[in-house]
Amino acid sequence: MRAKFRAAAIAAALTITAAAPVAARAEDAPKDFFSITGGASFVSDYRFRGVSLSNTEIAVQPYITLNTAPGFYVGLWGSSIATYGGANTEVDVFGGWTGTTGPVTSTIGIYSYLYPGGSGVDYYEIYGSIAKTLGPVGLTLGINYGPNQKNLVSDDFYIYGLGTVGIPNTPITLKGSLGYEDGSGPPAAGSSGRSKVDYMVGADIKWKVLTLGLQYIGNDVDKNSFNRSNTKGRFVVSLTAGF
């Protein structure tokens, strides 16, 4: 899930994660040609690359993905947000391909950020990532590239890294991420063309179809750059039900 460091220059991101959609891994590809995965998350604060897009309020985030056996996928992800350009909802449309070559899983695709009812705020990114699992350890490196377009005044690059470690014989997975963004920045995040670093450390606890996420999310944004309450580091709690 988009999990919104909220999907995935050179990329490695970890904060998105708690709330953003992701395609099924190739090793989890369905036996049937088509399969559908989805669910919904409740988060105490919708953080996108370290910045709150819900004005530090609770957000609801449904998602659904259509996966195919060859690795192609399309999906939708949504979230309630603070009023932005006249919009109160973010709807993301994404699609791409994921597959495994040897021990490495590669993913490429395109991600569109849409804000129904908003004006001059929609934009899109191209993304890619590589991932590898070593026993209980998972490593992902990724990049998101937003080319110069109507609602991005210049190219934007986001590079991120994500690491997870499953604790044996427990439902607990430790996680951490580090991301770096340079360029105009996504409009909703109010990046104002300044480079920034964001990070996340936390843990997921899984029980049947439910996952409880506990994480601390922060960034190096100057306190005078944006609304301080939206950029100040804070603990975020998420509860996700998936199918």
TITI-547224 format. One record per residue (C-alpha): y, z negated, x negated. Coordinates in pm, 1 decimal, decimal comma. Example, Ala and Ser with C-alpha at 12.3 -4.5 7.8 and 13.67 -1.06 7.14 Angstrom:
! residues 2
+----------+----------+----------+
:        v :        w :        u :
+----------+----------+----------+
:   -450,0 :   -780,0 :  -1230,0 :
:   -106,0 :   -714,0 :  -1367,0 :
+----------+----------+----------+
This chain:
! residues 243
+----------+----------+----------+
:        v :        w :        u :
+----------+----------+----------+
:      0,0 :      0,0 :      0,0 :
:    357,3 :     65,7 :    -92,2 :
:    377,5 :   -104,5 :   -178,0 :
:    778,7 :     38,0 :   -154,7 :
:    777,0 :   -125,3 :   -850,6 :
:    826,5 :     89,1 :   -196,5 :
:    368,4 :    545,9 :   -194,0 :
:    458,5 :    581,1 :   -730,7 :
:   1010,9 :   1070,5 :  -1648,1 :
:    711,5 :    846,4 :  -1711,5 :
:    601,4 :    582,3 :  -1471,9 :
:    465,9 :    238,8 :  -1455,1 :
:    558,9 :     16,9 :  -1161,1 :
:    432,7 :   -298,0 :  -1013,5 :
:    668,3 :   -432,0 :   -748,4 :
:    626,0 :   -174,4 :   -495,2 :
:    293,5 :   -257,2 :   -467,1 :
:    296,6 :   -539,9 :   -232,8 :
:    427,0 :   -318,2 :     38,0 :
:    379,9 :     44,1 :    -41,9 :
:    103,5 :    285,0 :     57,6 :
:   -134,0 :    440,0 :   -193,8 :
:   -409,4 :    697,4 :   -164,9 :
:   -771,3 :    594,5 :   -181,1 :
:   -916,1 :    607,0 :   -532,3 :
:  -1152,1 :    890,2 :   -610,0 :
:  -1445,5 :    654,9 :   -658,5 :
:  -1378,4 :    528,0 :   -306,6 :
:  -1370,4 :    880,2 :   -162,9 :
:  -1527,8 :    901,9 :    182,2 :
:  -1877,6 :   1042,5 :    231,5 :
:  -1741,4 :   1223,4 :    535,2 :
:  -1494,8 :   1501,1 :    465,7 :
:  -1217,4 :   1309,3 :    644,1 :
:  -1151,4 :    936,9 :    666,4 :
:   -858,9 :    727,6 :    782,7 :
:   -732,4 :    406,2 :    628,2 :
:   -441,7 :    199,5 :    748,6 :
:   -307,2 :   -136,0 :    850,0 :
:     11,6 :   -338,2 :    862,2 :
:    190,9 :   -589,9 :    644,4 :
:    432,8 :   -870,4 :    717,6 :
:    654,7 :   -952,5 :    420,3 :
:    908,7 :  -1229,8 :    380,0 :
:   1141,2 :   -984,1 :    203,9 :
:   1108,0 :   -605,9 :    160,8 :
:   1168,6 :   -554,6 :   -209,6 :
:   1189,2 :   -201,8 :   -346,6 :
:   1193,5 :   -184,4 :   -725,7 :
:   1324,9 :   -538,9 :   -742,2 :
:   1601,1 :   -500,7 :   -480,4 :
:   1583,2 :   -629,6 :   -121,5 :
:   1618,4 :   -357,0 :    141,5 :
:   1579,3 :   -601,3 :    431,1 :
:   1872,6 :   -824,0 :    333,0 :
:   1612,5 :  -1087,7 :    231,7 :
:   1479,8 :  -1097,8 :    590,8 :
:   1119,4 :  -1059,2 :    714,0 :
:    998,6 :   -698,2 :    746,2 :
:    706,5 :   -536,7 :    928,5 :
:    536,5 :   -248,2 :    746,5 :
:    264,3 :    -36,7 :    914,3 :
:     84,1 :    238,7 :    721,7 :
:   -184,3 :    500,7 :    771,9 :
:   -346,3 :    756,1 :    538,7 :
:   -575,4 :   1051,1 :    603,2 :
:   -809,3 :   1094,6 :    304,6 :
:  -1040,9 :   1385,2 :    226,4 :
:  -1354,8 :   1401,1 :     14,5 :
:  -1195,9 :   1648,7 :   -235,6 :
:   -920,3 :   1393,2 :   -300,8 :
:   -630,3 :   1537,1 :   -100,7 :
:   -445,3 :   1293,4 :    123,3 :
:   -140,7 :   1261,2 :    351,9 :
:      7,4 :    949,0 :    500,5 :
:    287,8 :    757,2 :    666,3 :
:    438,8 :    422,9 :    574,1 :
:    720,6 :    244,1 :    752,4 :
:    934,8 :    -66,0 :    732,2 :
:   1213,7 :   -241,5 :    912,0 :
:   1523,3 :   -256,0 :    688,7 :
:   1877,5 :   -387,6 :    688,2 :
:   2122,2 :   -143,6 :    850,1 :
:   2161,7 :    142,7 :    604,4 :
:   2358,5 :    459,6 :    672,8 :
:   2319,4 :    390,5 :   1043,6 :
:   1941,9 :    343,3 :   1019,0 :
:   1738,6 :     27,6 :   1076,8 :
:   1400,3 :    177,6 :    989,0 :
:   1250,7 :    348,8 :    685,6 :
:    971,4 :    602,0 :    741,4 :
:    800,0 :    746,2 :    435,3 :
:    590,5 :   1063,4 :    446,4 :
:    370,7 :   1128,2 :    144,6 :
:     89,1 :   1351,0 :     31,4 :
:    -95,1 :   1457,2 :   -279,6 :
:   -424,9 :   1455,8 :   -464,2 :
:   -625,0 :   1193,6 :   -651,4 :
:   -936,4 :   1242,1 :   -861,3 :
:  -1139,2 :   1095,8 :  -1146,2 :
:  -1202,7 :   1254,6 :  -1485,9 :
:  -1429,8 :   1037,0 :  -1695,5 :
:  -1298,6 :    679,6 :  -1679,4 :
:   -947,6 :    776,6 :  -1567,0 :
:   -820,8 :    827,2 :  -1212,3 :
:   -521,0 :   1058,2 :  -1181,2 :
:   -286,3 :   1090,8 :   -884,8 :
:     -4,6 :   1336,1 :   -814,3 :
:    204,0 :   1394,8 :   -504,3 :
:    538,1 :   1403,8 :   -327,9 :
:    705,9 :   1119,8 :   -142,3 :
:    980,9 :   1159,7 :    120,0 :
:   1199,6 :    864,4 :    218,4 :
:   1336,8 :    912,6 :    570,1 :
:   1581,1 :    692,2 :    761,0 :
:   1578,7 :    787,5 :   1131,3 :
:   1927,2 :    761,4 :   1281,5 :
:   2087,6 :    747,1 :    938,3 :
:   2331,0 :    995,2 :    789,1 :
:   2315,0 :   1133,8 :    435,1 :
:   2043,1 :    898,4 :    314,1 :
:   1708,7 :   1086,3 :    314,4 :
:   1564,7 :   1193,6 :    -21,2 :
:   1232,7 :   1273,2 :   -190,6 :
:   1050,8 :   1206,4 :   -517,0 :
:    764,1 :   1363,2 :   -707,4 :
:    518,3 :   1109,6 :   -847,1 :
:    215,0 :   1080,6 :  -1068,3 :
:     -0,1 :    806,5 :  -1215,5 :
:   -310,3 :    739,1 :  -1421,3 :
:   -533,9 :    436,2 :  -1368,2 :
:   -833,1 :    283,5 :  -1541,1 :
:  -1057,9 :    -12,8 :  -1461,2 :
:  -1217,6 :   -218,5 :  -1736,1 :
:  -1446,6 :   -469,9 :  -1568,6 :
:  -1221,7 :   -701,3 :  -1365,2 :
:   -906,6 :   -554,2 :  -1522,2 :
:   -714,8 :   -266,7 :  -1364,5 :
:   -434,4 :    -81,0 :  -1541,3 :
:   -198,4 :    177,3 :  -1389,6 :
:     84,2 :    376,1 :  -1547,5 :
:    304,7 :    592,0 :  -1328,3 :
:    624,1 :    785,0 :  -1292,5 :
:    847,1 :    880,2 :   -999,4 :
:   1101,6 :   1156,8 :  -1042,8 :
:   1378,7 :   1224,8 :   -794,0 :
:   1539,0 :   1561,4 :   -875,3 :
:   1908,5 :   1617,8 :   -812,6 :
:   1941,0 :   1675,1 :   -436,9 :
:   2180,5 :   1626,7 :   -148,3 :
:   2146,5 :   1248,7 :   -139,1 :
:   2090,1 :   1189,7 :   -512,1 :
:   2393,9 :   1263,9 :   -726,1 :
:   2175,9 :   1311,9 :  -1035,6 :
:   1811,9 :   1311,6 :  -1143,9 :
:   1641,6 :    973,5 :  -1118,0 :
:   1341,7 :    854,8 :  -1320,3 :
:   1130,9 :    548,1 :  -1249,0 :
:    860,2 :    448,0 :  -1496,9 :
:    626,6 :    161,7 :  -1423,2 :
:    315,8 :    -22,7 :  -1532,4 :
:     84,8 :   -233,7 :  -1318,7 :
:   -193,1 :   -467,3 :  -1422,8 :
:   -446,0 :   -658,0 :  -1214,6 :
:   -716,8 :   -905,3 :  -1310,5 :
:   -982,3 :  -1018,0 :  -1064,8 :
:  -1101,5 :  -1374,8 :  -1113,8 :
:  -1484,4 :  -1359,3 :  -1108,3 :
:  -1660,4 :  -1518,8 :   -810,9 :
:  -1331,9 :  -1574,8 :   -626,2 :
:  -1126,1 :  -1370,0 :   -376,8 :
:   -824,4 :  -1398,2 :   -607,6 :
:   -666,6 :  -1112,6 :   -803,9 :
:   -380,3 :  -1179,0 :  -1043,5 :
:   -120,4 :   -902,6 :  -1072,5 :
:    192,6 :   -811,8 :  -1263,3 :
:    423,8 :   -515,1 :  -1300,9 :
:    715,3 :   -388,2 :  -1501,4 :
:    937,8 :    -94,6 :  -1407,0 :
:   1234,7 :     85,3 :  -1557,5 :
:   1471,0 :    310,9 :  -1363,9 :
:   1737,1 :    543,0 :  -1500,2 :
:   1955,7 :    788,4 :  -1310,1 :
:   2139,3 :    788,5 :   -980,2 :
:   1878,9 :    563,2 :   -821,2 :
:   1748,8 :    569,4 :   -464,4 :
:   2043,2 :    547,3 :   -222,7 :
:   1893,6 :    258,2 :    -26,0 :
:   1868,0 :     45,1 :   -340,3 :
:   2235,7 :     91,6 :   -421,8 :
:   2159,2 :    172,3 :   -784,8 :
:   2499,8 :    330,0 :   -847,8 :
:   2372,2 :    528,9 :  -1143,3 :
:   2291,3 :    223,5 :  -1353,7 :
:   1964,2 :    179,3 :  -1536,3 :
:   1766,9 :   -133,0 :  -1451,7 :
:   1442,7 :   -315,0 :  -1515,2 :
:   1235,9 :   -484,9 :  -1244,6 :
:    927,4 :   -703,3 :  -1267,6 :
:    671,5 :   -883,3 :  -1057,4 :
:    408,5 :  -1152,5 :  -1121,0 :
:    179,1 :  -1288,6 :   -856,4 :
:   -164,1 :  -1304,6 :   -696,9 :
:   -353,7 :  -1163,1 :   -399,5 :
:   -608,0 :  -1363,0 :   -200,7 :
:   -845,2 :  -1155,8 :     10,6 :
:  -1045,0 :  -1271,2 :    313,2 :
:  -1232,5 :  -1005,4 :    508,4 :
:   -966,2 :   -752,7 :    622,3 :
:   -676,3 :   -984,6 :    538,8 :
:   -490,4 :  -1009,1 :    208,1 :
:   -236,1 :  -1280,7 :    133,6 :
:      7,2 :  -1187,4 :   -141,6 :
:    219,2 :  -1434,8 :   -337,3 :
:    459,9 :  -1293,6 :   -592,2 :
:    785,9 :  -1351,0 :   -773,8 :
:   1003,6 :  -1038,9 :   -793,2 :
:   1312,7 :   -998,5 :  -1008,7 :
:   1529,5 :   -755,1 :  -1204,3 :
:   1799,8 :   -740,5 :  -1470,0 :
:   2075,9 :   -613,8 :  -1238,5 :
:   2417,4 :   -757,1 :  -1318,7 :
:   2509,0 :  -1015,0 :  -1053,9 :
:   2835,2 :   -832,4 :   -984,5 :
:   2673,0 :   -492,1 :   -929,4 :
:   2534,4 :   -542,3 :   -579,5 :
:   2500,3 :   -797,1 :   -305,5 :
:   2379,9 :  -1091,4 :   -513,9 :
:   2140,3 :  -1221,7 :   -247,0 :
:   1961,3 :   -884,2 :   -244,9 :
:   1913,2 :   -867,1 :   -620,8 :
:   1852,1 :  -1228,7 :   -714,3 :
:   1490,2 :  -1291,6 :   -810,6 :
:   1282,8 :  -1465,9 :   -545,1 :
:    933,2 :  -1548,1 :   -426,9 :
:    794,1 :  -1308,0 :   -168,7 :
:    498,7 :  -1374,1 :     61,0 :
:    303,2 :  -1091,9 :    226,8 :
:     13,6 :  -1080,4 :    471,9 :
:   -170,5 :   -751,3 :    512,5 :
:   -441,5 :   -653,6 :    758,7 :
:   -617,6 :   -329,5 :    663,0 :
:   -897,5 :   -112,0 :    793,6 :
+----------+----------+----------+
